[in-house]
């Protein structure tokens, strides 16, 4: 299955009560599709997965798959601390119509490398769709090795890795050891341009929610070998990212999406931060000064 491309790691819209806002989810997906993304990563870190119940995660995926309606690819994040729950979500994802499943490495309880390999093999044995391993050592505290990925790459159902790490040397080593069949999708948006040179064939991005058209243009330039034009576009993205990192990532992205007219609210699940009026004003001021963010609003999306 061809899965190269740009995938928006969707935020999970919520109403003022903190429940999932399915109308805003539909609006967000339509906005992203108009902007030319390849697909969606549903229920991941950006989607506040670990603050949703199992039932909510299933309903969220069902709504997303229904909204996409086969117009783009859907990768369902099914990762949980336990293998049993990960399998449950993966089976549901396949039945719902996801094109692939993905799972972050189990965290908190520190399993050994053999147990982690068995974890992924158990999930893959339960479904027929491909598996994208989610590598995010900064969040999980677990750094899977190049040797681990080389071993997993031999499994015919292992699609590749969502590589959310700034260690592009390690990315290059995975590319070298695992070969061209093994898909690498970059997960740190601030180094997307550099990741292209080190082996990635696309990305799954959180900040794609706010500025999908910019990354679409970057992907098109990379696909046509116009490498020299990438740094200038990456710098535009990084200006926004640098401002975002002065705050909290998920609340910031929802605040921008609200300003862009895509989401009805900027509500996040507790204990994520809700911005003070002063912080909200600072974000709004930056938004008004950013032609990039304004050009990606619901009214101007291309």
C-alpha positions as CSV (number, residue, x, y, z in Angstrom):
1,X,0.0,0.0,0.0
2,X,1.4,3.4,-1.0
3,X,1.4,5.6,2.2
4,X,4.0,8.2,1.5
5,X,2.7,11.8,2.0
6,X,1.6,14.3,4.5
7,X,-0.8,13.3,7.3
8,X,-2.3,15.8,9.7
9,X,-2.2,14.5,13.3
10,X,-5.7,15.8,14.1
11,X,-6.6,17.6,17.2
12,X,-9.7,16.4,18.9
13,X,-12.2,19.2,18.9
14,X,-14.2,19.6,22.1
15,X,-17.2,21.7,23.2
16,X,-17.4,23.8,26.3
17,X,-18.3,20.8,28.4
18,X,-15.2,19.0,27.3
19,X,-17.0,16.4,25.1
20,X,-15.9,15.7,21.6
21,X,-17.4,18.2,19.1
22,X,-18.1,16.0,16.0
23,X,-19.4,19.0,14.0
24,X,-16.0,20.8,14.4
25,X,-14.2,17.5,13.6
26,X,-16.1,17.4,10.3
27,X,-15.2,21.0,9.6
28,X,-11.6,20.5,10.4
29,X,-11.3,17.5,8.1
30,X,-13.0,19.3,5.2
31,X,-10.6,22.3,5.8
32,X,-7.6,20.0,5.7
33,X,-8.8,18.1,2.6
34,X,-9.2,21.4,0.7
35,X,-5.6,22.2,1.7
36,X,-4.3,19.1,0.0
37,X,-3.1,16.8,2.8
38,X,-2.6,13.1,2.0
39,X,-4.5,11.8,5.0
40,X,-5.0,11.9,8.7
41,X,-3.5,10.4,11.9
42,X,-6.4,10.0,14.3
43,X,-6.3,9.7,18.1
44,X,-2.6,10.3,18.5
45,X,-0.7,12.5,21.0
46,X,-2.1,15.7,19.4
47,X,-5.6,14.2,19.6
48,X,-5.3,13.9,23.4
49,X,-5.6,10.1,23.1
50,X,-4.6,9.2,26.6
51,X,-7.2,11.5,28.1
52,X,-10.0,9.9,26.1
53,X,-11.9,6.7,27.1
54,X,-11.7,3.6,25.0
55,X,-15.3,4.3,23.9
56,X,-14.4,7.9,22.9
57,X,-11.4,6.8,21.0
58,X,-13.6,4.4,19.0
59,X,-16.3,6.9,18.3
60,X,-13.7,9.5,17.3
61,X,-12.2,7.2,14.7
62,X,-15.6,6.2,13.4
63,X,-16.5,9.9,12.9
64,X,-13.2,10.7,11.3
65,X,-13.4,7.7,8.8
66,X,-17.0,8.7,8.0
67,X,-16.0,12.3,7.4
68,X,-13.1,11.4,5.2
69,X,-15.3,9.1,3.2
70,X,-12.3,7.5,1.4
71,X,-11.1,10.8,0.0
72,X,-7.8,10.4,1.8
73,X,-5.9,7.8,3.9
74,X,-6.7,7.3,7.6
75,X,-4.1,6.0,10.1
76,X,-5.6,5.1,13.4
77,X,-3.5,5.4,16.5
78,X,-4.4,2.5,18.7
79,X,-1.5,2.6,21.1
80,X,-2.2,1.8,24.8
81,X,-0.2,0.8,27.8
82,X,-1.5,-2.7,27.6
83,X,-1.3,-5.0,24.6
84,X,-4.9,-6.1,25.1
85,X,-6.3,-2.6,24.8
86,X,-4.0,-1.9,21.8
87,X,-5.4,-5.0,20.1
88,X,-9.0,-4.1,20.9
89,X,-8.5,-0.6,19.3
90,X,-6.6,-2.1,16.3
91,X,-9.4,-4.6,15.5
92,X,-12.0,-1.9,15.8
93,X,-9.9,0.4,13.5
94,X,-9.7,-2.3,10.8
95,X,-13.5,-3.0,11.1
96,X,-14.1,0.8,10.9
97,X,-12.2,1.2,7.7
98,X,-8.8,2.6,8.7
99,X,-6.1,2.2,6.1
100,X,-3.4,1.4,8.7
101,X,-2.9,1.3,12.4
102,X,-0.2,2.8,14.6
103,X,0.8,2.3,18.2
104,X,3.1,4.3,20.4
105,X,5.5,2.1,22.5
106,X,3.9,1.1,25.8
107,X,5.2,3.4,28.5
108,X,5.1,3.8,32.3
109,X,5.8,0.1,32.9
110,X,9.2,-0.5,31.3
111,X,9.0,-3.6,29.2
112,X,12.1,-5.2,27.7
113,X,13.0,-5.1,24.0
114,X,11.7,-8.7,23.4
115,X,8.4,-7.9,25.1
116,X,8.0,-4.8,23.0
117,X,8.6,-6.7,19.8
118,X,6.1,-9.3,20.9
119,X,3.6,-6.4,21.7
120,X,3.7,-5.2,18.1
121,X,3.7,-8.7,16.6
122,X,0.6,-9.5,18.7
123,X,-1.2,-6.4,17.4
124,X,-0.3,-7.2,13.8
125,X,-1.4,-10.8,14.2
126,X,-4.9,-9.5,15.1
127,X,-5.5,-7.4,12.0
128,X,-4.7,-7.5,8.3
129,X,-4.0,-3.8,7.8
130,X,-0.4,-2.5,8.1
131,X,1.2,-1.3,11.3
132,X,3.2,2.0,11.7
133,X,5.3,2.0,14.8
134,X,5.1,5.3,16.7
135,X,8.6,6.3,17.9
136,X,8.3,9.2,20.4
137,X,11.1,8.8,23.1
138,X,10.7,12.4,24.3
139,X,7.1,11.5,25.5
140,X,7.4,7.8,26.4
141,X,10.9,7.7,27.8
142,X,11.5,4.6,25.6
143,X,14.0,4.9,22.8
144,X,13.7,1.9,20.4
145,X,17.0,1.1,18.8
146,X,18.0,0.9,15.1
147,X,18.4,-2.9,15.6
148,X,14.8,-3.1,16.8
149,X,13.6,-1.4,13.7
150,X,15.8,-3.6,11.5
151,X,14.2,-6.7,13.1
152,X,10.7,-5.3,12.8
153,X,11.2,-4.3,9.1
154,X,11.4,-8.0,8.2
155,X,7.8,-8.4,9.3
156,X,5.7,-8.1,6.1
157,X,2.9,-6.3,7.9
158,X,5.2,-3.6,9.5
159,X,4.8,-0.6,7.3
160,X,7.4,1.6,9.0
161,X,7.7,4.2,11.7
162,X,6.3,7.6,12.7
163,X,9.7,9.0,13.8
164,X,9.1,11.8,16.4
165,X,12.6,12.5,17.4
166,X,15.2,15.2,16.6
167,X,17.9,12.6,16.2
168,X,18.1,12.6,12.4
169,X,21.3,10.6,12.5
170,X,19.2,7.7,13.9
171,X,16.6,8.3,11.2
172,X,19.3,7.9,8.6
173,X,20.6,4.8,10.2
174,X,17.0,3.3,10.2
175,X,16.7,4.1,6.5
176,X,20.1,2.5,5.8
177,X,19.4,-0.6,7.8
178,X,15.7,-1.2,7.0
179,X,15.8,-0.4,3.2
180,X,13.4,1.4,0.9
181,X,10.4,-0.7,1.7
182,X,10.3,0.6,5.3
183,X,8.4,3.8,5.4
184,X,9.7,6.7,7.5
185,X,7.3,9.6,8.3
186,X,8.8,12.5,10.2
187,X,7.0,13.5,13.4
188,X,8.9,16.7,14.4
189,X,7.5,19.5,12.1
190,X,10.4,21.9,12.9
191,X,12.9,19.6,11.1
192,X,10.7,18.3,8.3
193,X,12.9,19.8,5.6
194,X,16.0,18.3,7.0
195,X,14.3,14.9,7.5
196,X,13.6,14.7,3.8
197,X,17.4,14.6,3.2
198,X,17.8,11.9,5.9
199,X,15.3,9.4,4.7
200,X,11.7,10.5,5.4
201,X,9.1,10.1,2.7
202,X,6.5,12.4,4.3
203,X,5.4,13.4,7.7
204,X,2.7,13.1,10.3
205,X,2.4,16.6,11.7
206,X,0.7,18.3,14.6
207,X,1.2,21.9,13.2
208,X,-0.3,20.8,9.9
209,X,-3.6,21.5,11.7
210,X,-2.7,25.3,11.6
211,X,-0.8,25.6,8.3
212,X,-1.4,22.6,6.0
213,X,-0.9,24.5,2.8
214,X,2.7,25.4,3.7
215,X,3.7,21.7,4.4
216,X,1.8,20.7,1.2
217,X,4.1,23.1,-0.7
218,X,7.2,21.7,1.0
219,X,6.2,18.1,0.2
220,X,5.7,19.0,-3.4
221,X,9.1,20.7,-3.6
222,X,10.7,17.7,-2.1
223,X,8.9,15.3,-4.4
224,X,10.2,17.2,-7.4
225,X,13.8,17.6,-6.1
226,X,13.7,21.3,-5.5
227,X,15.7,21.0,-2.3
228,X,17.1,24.5,-2.3
229,X,13.6,26.0,-1.8
230,X,12.8,24.0,1.3
231,X,14.8,26.0,4.0
232,X,12.8,29.2,3.4
233,X,9.5,27.5,3.8
234,X,10.8,25.6,6.9
235,X,11.8,29.0,8.4
236,X,8.2,30.3,7.9
237,X,6.8,27.2,9.7
238,X,9.4,27.5,12.5
239,X,8.5,31.2,13.2
240,X,5.1,29.9,14.2
241,X,6.5,26.9,16.0
242,X,8.9,29.1,18.0
243,X,6.0,31.2,19.2
244,X,3.9,28.1,20.0
245,X,6.7,26.7,22.1
246,X,6.3,29.7,24.4
247,X,3.0,28.2,25.4
248,X,1.6,24.7,25.5
249,X,1.4,22.9,22.1
250,X,-2.1,21.4,22.0
251,X,-4.0,24.3,23.6
252,X,-2.1,26.7,21.3
253,X,-3.0,24.8,18.1
254,X,-6.7,24.7,19.2
255,X,-6.5,28.5,19.9
256,X,-5.2,29.2,16.4
257,X,-7.8,26.9,14.8
258,X,-10.5,28.7,16.7
259,X,-9.1,32.1,15.5
260,X,-9.0,30.6,11.9
261,X,-12.7,29.8,12.2
262,X,-12.2,26.1,12.0
263,X,-13.1,25.1,15.6
264,X,-16.0,26.5,17.7
265,X,-13.9,26.4,20.8
266,X,-10.3,25.9,21.9
267,X,-11.2,23.6,24.8
268,X,-8.7,20.9,25.9
269,X,-9.1,18.1,28.4
270,X,-7.9,18.7,32.0
271,X,-5.1,18.7,33.1
272,X,-4.0,20.4,29.9
273,X,-3.6,24.2,30.3
274,X,-6.5,26.6,29.6
275,X,-5.0,29.9,28.7
276,X,-5.5,33.1,30.7
277,X,-7.2,36.1,29.0
278,X,-3.7,37.7,28.8
279,X,-2.2,34.6,27.1
280,X,-5.2,34.3,24.7
281,X,-4.6,38.0,23.8
282,X,-0.9,37.4,23.0
283,X,-1.8,34.5,20.8
284,X,-4.5,36.5,19.0
285,X,-2.0,39.3,18.5
286,X,0.5,37.0,16.9
287,X,-2.2,35.4,14.7
288,X,-3.2,38.9,13.4
289,X,0.5,39.6,12.5
290,X,1.0,36.2,10.7
291,X,0.0,36.2,7.1
292,X,0.8,32.5,7.0
293,X,-1.7,31.6,9.7
294,X,-4.3,33.9,8.2
295,X,-3.8,32.4,4.8
296,X,-4.7,29.0,6.3
297,X,-8.0,30.2,7.8
298,X,-11.3,28.5,7.0
299,X,-12.2,31.4,4.8
300,X,-9.1,31.4,2.7
301,X,-8.1,27.6,2.6
302,X,-6.9,26.4,-0.8
